[in-house]
Amino acid sequence: MSRVCELTGKKAMVGNNVSHALNRTKRKFNANLVKKRFYLPEEDSWVTLKVSTSALKTINKIGISAAIKDAKSKGFLTK
């Protein structure tokens, strides 16, 4: 599975490694993802999601139910 956040859609970006002599070579900036289990009280079940750490902060702020609802409306989560 690719390294994409299931709630926000964040994925790897492409950039350059820049040496002291300003030589540039391509590199990849991966998203900071963690695999985390969340409890959904409405469904009385656990769900495992691969989310970015910034999405974890959002979940702590607005709650997992609102975050999943928002992700489904934006088309990131299809479960």
Secondary structure, 3 states (H helix, E strand, C coil): CCCCCCCCCCCCEEEEEECCCCCEEEEEECCCEEEEEEEECCCCEEEEEEEEHHHHHHHHHHCHHHHHHHHHHHCCCCC
